């Protein structure tokens, strides 16, 4: 009997899974395998929130496989070593895996290919598993990738996407391949109190509810901080419990301005992946240097701590940072505001902020996180690299009633609407009674420092 291995990575689902379909169609039995790669832990990417969400996803994936007669095989260690061991135990002929864009993933894939070839085993790498359009599938005439989003979007939107695949009806796993116990949340500490549940079943429930009740208004309400009118599907896209290909198809079937705006966000996700695939160093180095001489972390230590703790004295910034700590997630408008405040008002290196986000975000995705931080910092693909988001003006526009601020900054719960975004305007006694800090820097001072640093 022929045997295949399908190696799950950031594609923890059964619906629309090309590697799994190819493995099941090509051999008699298949080993569904997930390896807890210790290199990921060693690099500092095993944040508690993501480990908890991952545990949910693995348990759900195993349950789905068992409903179809199979099971998930879990191993831990060096990914290449563990895959080769499973291949030997199962006497497998081939391995299927989804493509990825990070430098680590690509080095790992090449190591795996060489190790398997030495054993006479074929490695099949599948595109459009974690993206709707594969990196490099659309390129400008003069470069290997698009550096500006709008022309990329035009080509991306015209690209014919494959049709989604259904979930398999049956999965036959060969005998004799052992598995480590599945992880659970109970063994983890340091989790965000409001962390969402993971798993394909939960992701598909959220998607159905979003398409039914939320997407139609998305174009008008996606920046409404208090309304919480975004899909909240980013953790499921990060772990691959939902397929971006399926999301694009289903959103387009729903139709309308809201669905179109939602699909645009999926294109942004693919855009960042094609940038990182072409320029892997952008995960840690400026994509476009601006000659910044960021404030030394020791000099900015108090400001950085205030930013992390949500005690900068700017309510909208503090509300977003507290949401991040409580939920392991933050509204996208909040991400833009907090990143702009750190990099341009406090003039702190974007890598400091990106690291903190990766420590807490359940959707902490290398391509999206790092390149969005660079976009805001002006070292990435933004065509207006020196734009600064004023937190007070942004708050009045996107949280006009102050409901988002009051939800996350309870010290300001009773402050009148006219001053909730500017509590420093209160009288001395009233302000002192709040127990809320004064601004860490005046906005004009921060803007002047940034302009001088950028030679403007």
C-alpha positions, -999 to +999 in steps of 0.1 A: +000+000+000+012+035-008+015+060+020+017+098+021+024+123+048+006+157+049+025+181+070+002+208+085+018+241+094-003+273+094-031+256+076-050+238+104-082+229+086-099+202+065-119+224+042-101+237+011-068+221+018-049+213-014-020+193+003-045+171+021-066+165-010-035+157-031-022+133-004-055+115-001-060+112-039-025+100-046-020+072-020-039+045-001-033+059+034-022+093+047-005+104+079-018+139+090+012+153+109+018+184+129+053+191+143+058+216+172+090+230+157+114+238+185+132+263+163+100+285+165+103+284+203+140+291+202+134+322+181+109+336+207+077+332+186+060+308+209+039+334+227+014+321+252-017+335+234-008+319+202+001+286+219-033+285+235-051+292+202-028+266+185-039+240+211-075+247+203-068+244+166-049+211+170-077+195+191-103+206+167-083+193+137-079+160+155-116+158+162-124+165+125-100+138+114-115+113+138-150+120+125-136+108+092-118+077+105-084+093+109-064+111+136-038+138+139-002+127+146+017+152+168+054+154+172+078+179+188+114+187+179+133+197+148+108+196+120+130+180+094+141+152+118+105+145+130+091+144+095+118+120+084+111+098+114+074+096+106+082+089+069+104+059+080+078+046+105+050+048+079+072+038+050+058+068+032+064+076-005+057+113-005+052+144+017+028+173+010+032+207+026+019+243+020+043+269+008+054+297+031+072+330+027+094+336+058+131+330+055+129+304+083+101+285+065+120+286+032+152+273+047+133+246+065+116+236+033+149+233+015+164+212+043+133+190+043+136+185+005+172+175+007+166+151+036+137+134+018+154+132-015+182+113+002+156+087+013+140+086-022+109+104-009+092+132-029+082+165-014+052+183-029+049+220-021+014+236-027+006+272-033-026+291-025-031+273+008-023+303+031-028+330+004-055+336-022-029+345-048+006+330-046+035+353-041+051+359-075+019+349-094+014+386-103+044+409-108+052+442-124+072+443-156+103+458-139+105+439-106+100+406-089+073+420-066+049+450-062+061+477-039+029+497-040-005+482-030-029+499-055-013+485-087-009+451-069-046+451-061-056+457-097-036+427-109-046+406-078-083+413-084-080+402-121-061+370-113-082+338-116-083+321-083-087+283-080-120+269-068-123+259-031-121+223-023-145+204+000-134+187+032-126+150+027-152+124+036-127+098+049-091+098+060-073+064+064-042+066+086-017+037+086-012+017+118+020+020+138+027+057+138+027+071+173+017+105+185+024+127+214-005+139+235-024+169+222-017+202+241-044+221+260-047+256+274-046+244+310-009+240+310-003+276+298+002+307+319+002+344+310-028+343+287-049+373+279-081+371+299-104+377+269-085+354+244-109+340+217-113+303+210-095+287+181-102+258+157-118+253+123-152+248+137-151+281+155-136+298+125-163+286+102-190+296+127-176+331+128-173+333+090-209+323+085-221+349+111-199+376+096-212+370+060-248+370+073-247+399+098-215+419+094-200+422+059-227+443+043-219+473+066-181+467+066-173+495+041-190+521+063-182+507+098-147+491+096-131+521+114-158+523+141-137+515+172-166+512+196-188+494+171-164+465+168-176+459+133-147+440+118-147+403+111-122+393+138-111+365+115-074+374+114-064+347+140-082+321+119-064+333+088-031+332+107-035+296+118-052+286+086-084+274+101-100+294+073-089+294+037-083+328+021-093+314-012-127+304+002-131+337+020-126+356-013-151+334-032-177+336-004-174+374+000-177+380-037-208+359-038-222+380-010-215+411-031-218+448-023-195+475-011-189+458+023-178+426+007-155+445-017-139+463+012-134+430+030-118+414+000-095+444-003-082+435+032-075+400+021-055+415-008-034+435+017-026+403+034-014+387+001+005+419-007+026+417+024+034+381+018+046+388-018+068+416-004+083+393+023+088+365-001+108+388-024+126+406+005+128+383+035+151+407+053+122+431+057+111+410+087+139+428+107+154+455+085+140+486+069+124+479+036+132+515+026+156+532+049+148+568+060+181+572+078+164+572+111+184+574+143+157+562+167+158+571+203+179+546+222+157+522+242+174+532+275+166+569+268+130+561+258+125+534+285+098+552+304+079+562+273+080+526+260+068+512+293+039+537+294+030+528+258+030+490+266+010+495+297-016+518+282-007+548+303+006+573+278-020+599+288-036+598+254-069+579+259-074+564+225-038+550+225-042+536+260-076+521+252-061+502+222-031+490+242-053+477+270-075+459+245-044+442+232-034+430+266-069+418+276-078+401+243-046+393+225-062+412+196-066+449+187-089+467+163-071+476+131-076+514+135-061+510+170-031+492+155-025+521+132-028+547+160-007+530+185+021+523+160+021+558+147+023+571+183+052+549+192+073+555+160+065+591+151+053+608+183+077+590+206+102+583+178+110+548+190+122+521+166+093+502+149+110+469+159+103+476+196+066+479+189+065+449+164+081+427+191+055+437+217+027+430+193+041+396+185+044+389+222+006+393+226-013+391+193-030+358+187-029+367+150+008+377+153+018+371+117+054+379+106+045+393+072+014+413+083+028+425+116+063+435+105+053+451+072+023+469+087+046+483+114+070+494+086+042+510+067+032+531+097+068+539+106+074+551+070+102+526+064+079+503+044+056+506+014+036+537+024+038+563-004+035+590+023+063+579+047+062+610+069+024+610+077+017+613+114-017+602+129-028+627+155-044+606+183-068+633+194-082+640+159-083+603+151-102+596+184-128+623+177-133+609+142-134+571+150-147+572+186-168+603+186-189+594+217-159+581+236-175+546+240-143+527+231-122+548+254-146+544+283-147+506+277-110+502+280-100+531+302-124+530+331-107+559+348-124+581+322-158+564+324-175+596+338-156+622+319-179+643+297-179+636+260-163+669+252-132+661+272-130+623+272-103+624+245-085+653+261-088+648+299-059+672+305-084+700+298-102+692+331-096+714+361-067+705+384-088+688+412-110+669+388-081+657+367-062+645+398-092+626+410-092+605+378-060+586+386-051+589+350-016+600+339-007+632+322+005+629+285+040+615+283+048+641+256+030+671+240+019+662+205+036+694+191+069+684+208+067+649+194+059+661+159+087+686+159+112+659+171+100+636+143+103+663+116+138+672+127+148+635+127+136+631+092+152+664+080+119+682+074 
